[in-house]
Amino acid sequence: MLKNPPDRPSKTRAGEVLADFDESTEKNSSSGSSYEQNLQRLEQVVGEMEAGELTLEMLLKKYREGQALLITCQAELDRAELLIRHYSESAPSPQTESP
């Protein structure tokens, strides 16, 4: 039996992820945390780390924070991509006129 390739989730899985996306979007808007804010904070953390002025302990804390932000941002991008695929697949195909 063929399985869906990893980059092409099943329609059932797509529905679950879309439900999670809606829930996550709602949580982010109520908590004030958005993809853009998380990305901006990630860029700030990277800048602080690259400045080379942090102690090892602070560097490790920033690294951990950056990893968490990276995972959050990537999850948001993955959900958005899945949502776009879902909309693309469920959109009616254009009708071609026959001569």
C-alpha positions as CSV (number, residue, x, y, z in Angstrom):
1,M,0.0,0.0,0.0
2,L,1.4,3.4,-1.0
3,K,1.7,6.0,1.7
4,N,1.7,9.8,1.2
5,P,5.2,11.2,0.7
6,P,6.4,13.2,3.8
7,D,5.9,16.5,2.1
8,R,2.4,15.7,1.0
9,P,0.2,15.0,4.1
10,S,-3.0,13.0,3.8
11,K,-6.3,14.9,3.6
12,T,-7.2,13.8,7.1
13,R,-3.9,15.0,8.5
14,A,-4.3,18.2,6.5
15,G,-7.7,18.8,8.2
16,E,-6.1,18.2,11.6
17,V,-3.3,20.7,10.9
18,L,-5.7,23.2,9.6
19,A,-7.7,23.0,12.8
20,D,-4.5,23.4,14.7
21,F,-3.6,26.4,12.5
22,D,-6.9,28.1,13.3
23,E,-6.5,27.4,17.0
24,S,-2.8,28.5,17.0
25,T,-3.7,31.7,15.0
26,E,-6.4,32.5,17.5
27,K,-4.0,32.0,20.5
28,N,-1.3,34.1,18.8
29,S,-3.6,37.0,18.2
30,S,-4.9,36.9,21.8
31,S,-1.4,36.6,23.3
32,G,0.0,39.3,21.0
33,S,2.6,36.9,19.7
34,S,2.7,36.7,15.9
35,Y,5.0,35.1,13.3
36,E,6.4,38.5,12.5
37,Q,7.0,39.3,16.2
38,N,8.7,36.0,16.8
39,L,10.9,36.4,13.7
40,Q,11.9,39.9,14.8
41,R,12.8,38.6,18.2
42,L,14.8,35.7,16.7
43,E,16.7,38.3,14.6
44,Q,17.4,40.3,17.8
45,V,18.6,37.2,19.6
46,V,20.9,36.3,16.8
47,G,22.3,39.8,16.7
48,E,23.0,39.7,20.5
49,M,24.8,36.4,20.1
50,E,26.8,37.6,17.2
51,A,27.9,40.8,19.0
52,G,30.2,38.6,21.1
53,E,29.6,40.4,24.4
54,L,27.6,37.7,26.2
55,T,28.9,35.5,28.9
56,L,28.8,31.8,28.2
57,E,25.8,31.3,30.5
58,M,23.9,34.1,28.7
59,L,24.9,32.8,25.3
60,L,23.4,29.4,26.1
61,K,20.2,31.0,27.3
62,K,20.0,33.1,24.1
63,Y,20.7,30.0,22.1
64,R,17.9,28.1,23.8
65,E,15.5,31.0,23.3
66,G,16.5,31.2,19.6
67,Q,15.9,27.5,19.1
68,A,12.4,27.8,20.6
69,L,11.7,30.8,18.4
70,L,13.0,29.1,15.3
71,I,10.8,26.0,16.0
72,T,7.8,28.3,16.5
73,C,8.4,30.2,13.3
74,Q,9.0,27.1,11.2
75,A,5.8,25.5,12.6
76,E,3.8,28.6,11.5
77,L,5.4,28.5,8.0
78,D,4.6,24.8,7.7
79,R,1.0,25.4,8.8
80,A,0.6,28.3,6.3
81,E,2.0,26.1,3.5
82,L,-0.4,23.3,4.3
83,L,-3.3,25.8,4.4
84,I,-2.3,27.1,0.9
85,R,-2.1,23.6,-0.4
86,H,-5.5,22.8,1.1
87,Y,-7.0,25.9,-0.5
88,S,-5.3,25.1,-3.9
89,E,-6.5,21.5,-3.9
90,S,-10.1,22.4,-2.9
91,A,-10.4,25.3,-5.4
92,P,-12.6,24.5,-8.3
93,S,-10.7,23.9,-11.5
94,P,-11.3,26.4,-14.3
95,Q,-13.7,25.1,-16.9
96,T,-12.4,25.1,-20.4
97,E,-14.8,26.0,-23.2
98,S,-15.1,23.6,-26.0
99,P,-15.3,25.0,-29.5
